[in-house]
Amino acid sequence: MTYEQRQNYITTGFILLSLLLHLLLLLVPKDKLFPKQASPAPVYVEVRPSEQRERELDIPIREELEKPREEPAKRLAEKDQVVEKEMAPEGRDTEDRPPAVRTPPAPEPAPEVTTRQQKSVEAPQKAEPVEPTPETPQGWRKPETKPAPNIPDLATLTQISPSTLAQIESDWRQKYREDIERGDTV
């Protein structure tokens, strides 16, 4: 059997199968293949006008609900809390401070000239000879070496000023006073 004969048999088989399916669909009625589902009975809802009910706030409170408490509440409502006199610590924010008025800088006093200084000023100063800047063989000037800037050590950088230490200490003293109790967390 050759390749072409095999292809012919396969094509013929598909054509016969297709014809049989089409005949089956034509001979069998549509209602038997796909029966209609009966639609459910309609549901009718009756809408009545709404009744006027009394609002909860307008109803008088029943006496059985107004029993006095045997033991007081652990946490009182805001209106029931009584504070003798509430004091707040003095504010330290920029809005709480009085406005700062800048004073004009005080004039520096004129330095008093002593007799020694007068003599040294009158003496002629010798002019220091200026060294010529070294030049390279190509005619370029060599750059002058600049001295390294003074770098502060770690001890001076981490040192806190006494006023800051005093401020921190007073804050801690005020925060953890003995007469302050810790309240319930909300």
C-alpha positions as CSV (number, residue, x, y, z in Angstrom):
1,M,0.0,0.0,0.0
2,T,1.4,3.3,-1.0
3,Y,1.3,6.6,0.7
4,E,-1.4,8.0,-1.7
5,Q,-3.7,5.0,-1.2
6,R,-3.5,5.3,2.6
7,Q,-4.4,9.1,2.3
8,N,-7.3,8.2,0.1
9,Y,-8.7,5.7,2.6
10,I,-8.4,8.1,5.5
11,T,-10.1,10.9,3.5
12,T,-12.9,8.6,2.4
13,G,-13.5,7.4,6.1
14,F,-13.8,11.0,7.3
15,I,-16.3,11.9,4.5
16,L,-18.4,8.8,5.4
17,L,-18.4,9.6,9.1
18,S,-19.4,13.2,8.4
19,L,-22.3,12.1,6.2
20,L,-23.6,9.7,8.9
21,L,-23.5,12.5,11.5
22,H,-25.4,14.9,9.2
23,L,-28.1,12.3,8.5
24,L,-28.5,11.6,12.2
25,L,-29.0,15.3,12.9
26,L,-31.6,15.6,10.1
27,L,-33.6,12.5,11.0
28,V,-33.7,13.0,14.8
29,P,-35.9,15.9,15.8
30,K,-34.4,18.9,17.5
31,D,-36.7,18.6,20.6
32,K,-35.3,15.1,21.4
33,L,-31.7,16.1,21.2
34,F,-32.2,19.4,23.1
35,P,-35.3,19.2,25.3
36,K,-36.6,22.5,26.6
37,Q,-36.5,23.0,30.3
38,A,-39.7,24.0,32.0
39,S,-39.4,27.5,33.3
40,P,-40.0,27.8,37.0
41,A,-43.3,29.3,38.3
42,P,-43.1,33.0,38.8
43,V,-42.8,34.3,42.3
44,Y,-45.0,37.2,43.3
45,V,-44.0,39.6,46.1
46,E,-46.5,41.8,47.8
47,V,-45.2,45.2,48.8
48,R,-46.9,46.7,51.8
49,P,-46.5,50.3,52.9
50,S,-43.9,50.8,55.7
51,E,-45.2,51.2,59.2
52,Q,-44.2,54.2,61.3
53,R,-42.2,52.9,64.2
54,E,-41.0,54.9,67.1
55,R,-37.3,55.7,67.0
56,E,-35.1,54.2,69.7
57,L,-34.2,57.6,71.0
58,D,-37.8,58.7,71.4
59,I,-38.9,55.6,73.4
60,P,-38.9,56.3,77.2
61,I,-36.2,54.3,79.1
62,R,-37.6,51.3,80.9
63,E,-37.2,51.3,84.6
64,E,-35.8,47.8,84.7
65,L,-32.8,49.0,82.6
66,E,-32.1,51.9,84.9
67,K,-30.8,49.9,87.9
68,P,-28.0,51.6,89.8
69,R,-24.6,49.8,89.6
70,E,-23.6,47.8,92.6
71,E,-19.9,48.4,92.0
72,P,-18.5,51.4,90.2
73,A,-17.2,51.2,86.7
74,K,-13.5,50.6,86.4
75,R,-13.0,53.4,83.8
76,L,-15.4,56.4,84.0
77,A,-16.8,58.1,81.0
78,E,-15.4,61.4,79.9
79,K,-18.2,63.4,81.5
80,D,-17.8,61.5,84.8
81,Q,-14.1,62.0,85.2
82,V,-13.2,64.6,87.8
83,V,-9.8,66.3,87.8
84,E,-8.9,68.7,90.6
85,K,-6.6,70.8,88.6
86,E,-4.9,69.8,85.4
87,M,-1.4,71.0,85.0
88,A,0.7,70.6,81.9
89,P,4.4,71.0,81.7
90,E,5.7,74.2,80.2
91,G,6.1,73.9,76.4
92,R,9.6,74.0,74.9
93,D,8.6,74.1,71.2
94,T,9.3,77.2,69.2
95,E,5.7,78.3,69.2
96,D,5.6,78.1,73.1
97,R,8.6,80.4,73.6
98,P,8.3,84.2,73.7
99,P,9.5,85.9,70.5
100,A,13.2,86.5,70.5
101,V,14.3,90.1,70.1
102,R,17.7,90.5,68.6
103,T,19.9,93.0,70.4
104,P,22.4,95.0,68.3
105,P,26.0,93.7,68.8
106,A,28.0,95.6,71.4
107,P,30.8,97.7,69.9
108,E,34.2,96.2,70.6
109,P,36.3,98.3,72.9
110,A,39.3,99.9,71.3
111,P,42.5,98.1,72.2
112,E,44.8,100.0,74.5
113,V,48.2,100.6,73.1
114,T,51.0,100.1,75.5
115,T,54.4,101.6,75.3
116,R,56.0,98.3,74.2
117,Q,53.6,98.0,71.4
118,Q,54.2,101.6,70.3
119,K,57.9,100.9,70.1
120,S,57.5,97.8,68.2
121,V,55.1,99.5,65.7
122,E,57.6,102.3,65.2
123,A,60.5,100.0,64.5
124,P,60.9,99.5,60.7
125,Q,59.9,96.0,59.7
126,K,62.2,94.0,57.6
127,A,60.6,92.8,54.4
128,E,60.9,89.1,54.1
129,P,62.3,88.0,50.8
130,V,59.7,86.4,48.6
131,E,60.9,83.1,47.2
132,P,60.2,82.6,43.5
133,T,57.9,79.8,42.7
134,P,59.7,76.8,41.4
135,E,59.2,76.1,37.8
136,T,59.5,72.9,35.8
137,P,61.9,72.5,32.8
138,Q,58.8,73.0,30.5
139,G,58.1,76.4,32.0
140,W,55.2,75.3,34.2
141,R,54.9,76.5,37.8
142,K,54.8,73.8,40.4
143,P,51.6,73.9,42.5
144,E,52.1,75.1,46.0
145,T,51.3,72.6,48.7
146,K,48.5,73.6,50.9
147,P,48.6,72.7,54.5
148,A,46.1,70.0,55.6
149,P,43.1,71.4,57.4
150,N,42.8,70.7,61.1
151,I,40.6,67.7,61.6
152,P,38.8,67.5,64.9
153,D,39.3,64.3,66.9
154,L,36.5,61.9,67.8
155,A,36.4,63.0,71.4
156,T,35.5,66.6,70.6
157,L,32.9,65.5,68.0
158,T,31.0,63.2,70.4
159,Q,31.1,65.6,73.4
160,I,27.7,66.9,74.3
161,S,27.4,70.5,75.6
162,P,26.6,71.0,79.3
163,S,23.3,72.8,78.4
164,T,22.1,69.9,76.4
165,L,23.0,67.4,79.2
166,A,21.1,69.6,81.6
167,Q,18.1,69.7,79.3
168,I,18.0,65.9,78.9
169,E,18.4,65.4,82.6
170,S,15.5,67.8,83.4
171,D,13.3,66.1,80.8
172,W,13.9,62.7,82.4
173,R,13.3,64.0,85.9
174,Q,10.0,65.5,84.8
175,K,8.9,62.4,82.8
176,Y,9.6,59.9,85.6
177,R,8.3,61.9,88.7
178,E,7.2,59.9,91.7
179,D,3.8,61.5,91.9
180,I,2.9,60.4,88.3
181,E,1.1,57.1,88.0
182,R,0.9,55.1,84.9
183,G,-2.6,54.9,83.6
184,D,-4.5,52.2,81.7
185,T,-3.5,51.8,78.1
186,V,-6.3,52.3,75.7
